Amino acid sequence: MASKRDFKKDLNRMVFDVVEECFSIQLYNETKTQVTNELIEEVINFRNDMTEKIHKAKTNKDFPAIRKEAEEAAEDFVLKLNNLL
């Protein structure tokens, strides 16, 4: 099991990738600015919620559920990005 620190780094990296891709979409297609801004807000709120769950986790037994939720959300964000292209 990876440490909390590593998990938070992975989470931040995933959020950064989604935000960066949204900015790229905005750069090449200004008509999708509203949708990408909503996705950016959604991913940032997700990051804040996950960080709170990580801090509230008491034992390592709490992390598999948190990690699974993060992986499912990452897949969802990728699908949403793909639909914007």
C-alpha positions in Angstrom: 0.0 0.0 0.0 1.3 3.4 -1.0 1.6 6.1 1.6 -0.9 8.9 2.0 1.7 11.3 0.5 2.1 9.2 -2.6 -1.7 8.8 -3.0 -2.2 12.6 -2.7 0.6 13.2 -5.3 -1.2 10.8 -7.7 -4.5 12.5 -7.1 -3.0 15.9 -7.8 -1.3 14.7 -10.9 -4.6 13.3 -12.2 -6.3 16.6 -11.5 -3.6 18.6 -13.2 -3.8 16.4 -16.3 -7.5 16.9 -16.6 -7.2 20.7 -16.1 -4.4 20.9 -18.6 -6.4 19.0 -21.2 -9.4 21.3 -20.6 -7.2 24.3 -21.3 -5.9 22.7 -24.4 -9.4 22.1 -25.6 -10.3 25.7 -24.9 -7.3 26.9 -26.8 -8.3 25.1 -30.0 -12.1 25.4 -29.7 -13.4 28.4 -27.9 -17.0 27.3 -28.2 -16.3 24.6 -25.5 -15.1 27.0 -22.9 -18.3 26.8 -20.7 -18.2 23.0 -20.7 -14.5 22.7 -20.0 -14.8 25.3 -17.2 -17.6 23.2 -15.6 -15.4 20.1 -15.9 -12.5 21.9 -14.3 -14.7 23.0 -11.4 -16.0 19.4 -11.0 -12.5 17.9 -10.9 -11.3 20.5 -8.4 -14.3 19.8 -6.1 -13.5 16.0 -6.5 -9.9 16.6 -5.4 -11.0 18.6 -2.4 -13.5 15.8 -1.4 -10.9 13.1 -1.8 -8.3 15.0 0.1 -10.8 15.4 3.0 -11.5 11.6 2.9 -7.7 10.9 2.9 -7.3 13.0 6.0 -10.2 11.4 7.8 -9.0 7.8 7.1 -8.0 6.2 10.3 -6.3 3.1 9.1 -4.9 1.6 6.0 -8.0 -0.5 5.6 -9.9 2.7 4.6 -7.7 3.3 1.6 -8.8 0.6 -0.9 -12.3 2.1 -1.0 -10.9 5.6 -1.4 -8.4 4.5 -4.1 -11.2 2.6 -6.0 -13.4 5.7 -5.9 -10.5 7.8 -7.3 -9.8 5.3 -10.1 -13.5 5.3 -11.1 -13.6 9.1 -11.1 -10.5 9.2 -13.2 -12.1 7.0 -15.8 -15.2 9.1 -15.8 -13.1 12.3 -16.3 -11.3 10.7 -19.2 -14.6 9.7 -20.8 -15.9 13.3 -20.4 -12.7 14.7 -22.0 -13.0 12.2 -24.9 -16.6 13.3 -25.5 -15.4 16.9 -25.8 -13.0 16.1 -28.7 
